[in-house]
Amino acid sequence: MNWDQVAGKWKQMKGVIKERWGKLTDDDLDMIAGKRDQLAGKIQERYGLTKEDAQKQIEDWERTRRQEDEAEERRRIA
């Protein structure tokens, strides 16, 4: 899943994002509204991370989501 897909499905993705970063509030997620840089800023703020570490967490999360989506697609085709 790439960020355009995340942003396009923001309402559905908020729960998944909150599972990963539980310190983010519903108000945080509403304010972020699918904007990757704002998500990184809130992760940085809530978890006391550097900007680079927050960005890396998002990149790792995106990679995991993409792999899960690809695996699901392969199961559907099989």
C-alpha positions in Angstrom: 0.0 0.0 0.0 1.4 3.3 -1.0 0.7 6.6 0.8 -1.8 7.8 -1.8 -3.9 4.7 -1.0 -3.5 5.4 2.7 -4.6 9.0 2.3 -7.5 8.1 0.0 -8.8 5.6 2.6 -7.9 7.7 5.6 -11.1 7.1 7.5 -10.7 3.3 7.2 -7.0 3.5 7.9 -7.3 5.5 11.1 -8.0 2.4 13.2 -5.0 0.5 11.7 -2.8 3.5 12.3 -4.0 3.8 15.9 -3.2 0.1 16.4 0.4 0.7 15.4 0.8 4.1 17.2 -1.6 3.9 20.1 -0.5 7.2 21.6 -2.1 9.0 18.8 -5.5 10.4 19.7 -8.6 10.5 17.5 -8.2 14.3 17.4 -4.6 13.8 16.2 -5.8 11.5 13.4 -8.6 13.9 12.4 -6.1 16.7 12.2 -3.5 14.7 10.3 -6.2 13.9 7.7 -4.0 11.6 5.6 -1.0 14.0 5.4 2.1 11.9 5.8 4.3 14.7 7.1 1.8 15.6 9.8 1.6 11.9 10.8 5.4 11.9 11.2 5.3 15.1 13.2 2.7 13.6 15.6 4.6 10.4 16.0 7.7 12.4 16.7 5.9 14.4 19.3 4.0 11.6 21.0 6.9 9.2 21.1 9.8 11.5 21.6 11.5 10.4 18.3 13.7 12.2 15.9 12.0 13.2 12.6 14.2 10.6 10.8 13.0 7.8 13.2 9.4 8.8 12.8 9.8 8.7 9.0 11.5 5.3 9.2 8.6 3.9 11.3 6.1 5.1 8.7 8.2 3.6 5.9 8.4 0.3 7.7 4.7 0.3 8.4 4.0 1.1 4.7 6.3 -1.7 3.6 4.5 -4.2 5.9 1.1 -3.1 4.7 2.2 -3.4 1.0 3.5 -7.0 1.7 0.3 -7.9 3.4 -1.7 -6.5 0.5 0.4 -8.5 -2.0 0.1 -11.7 0.0 -3.7 -11.2 0.1 -3.8 -10.6 -3.7 -1.8 -13.8 -4.3 -4.3 -15.8 -2.2 -7.2 -14.4 -4.1 -5.6 -15.3 -7.4 -4.6 -18.9 -6.3 
